[in-house]
């Protein structure tokens, strides 16, 4: 075996070992957050035969495509002596083969949920907008096998709970109107007569005057004999009839009503004394 052949045989197992280690590292590294929860730029990396499709999220507003790639969890390396030409993403492929036309990293853009568009700008100068999707695909220039993820569905807003209607307030019974008193409806009590108006059938002041003095004075011929009792007082000498209260203002006072009676009594006593004296003188 020549020396060149020995060197090739020695390099071949080493290259295979490096490729195996890179694939193992890719499988063990946890996948970044999915696009469904990304608040920034979504990054899709299609490793093809090197390790399948992975997605990541570059939060916020990254300044360039390269910044979005690294922020999403995918480190990169350029082709030696060709700055700006990506040779490896996450150390794949390994070793870097110089990015031939049949095995290189192509760069793509897409709106969320849209379709891929091949980038006409380098990843170092392109500024992706927040909410857009960045794509990288290893191979012969095909777009990533995964379609650009759709934007996350809006979170459902909690529905307000319907307000329970307030329970109806119990109606208080209205108080019944007061019952009518017997005889109070349609009946009017007669007003008492005025004090100055005489009541029906009441005697007037003229009829209540006492009898005259002549009706109570006995005559000389009719005088009783000596020793007999004086005649009883006639009905006309009775005290005057009481005057109703309604006519009290028209009746004479007590002293004025007793004066005629006193005069009659004095005259009777004087006549009796004169008669007795004449009888004694005749005897």
Secondary structure, 3 states (H helix, E strand, C coil): CCHHHHHHHHHHHHHHHHHHHHHHHHHHCCCCCCHHHCCEEEEEEECHHHCCEEEEEEECCCCCHHHHHHHCCCCEEEECCEEEEEEEECCECCCCCCCECCEEEEEEEECCCCCCEECCCCCCCCCCCCCCEEEEEEECCCCCCCCCCCCCCCCCCCCCCCCCCCCCCCCCCCCCCCCCCCCCCCCCCCCCCCCCCCCCCCCCCCCCCCCCCCCCCCCCCCCCCCCCCCCCCCHHHCCCCCCCHHHCCCCCCHHHHHHHHHHHHHHHHHHHHHHHHHHHHHC
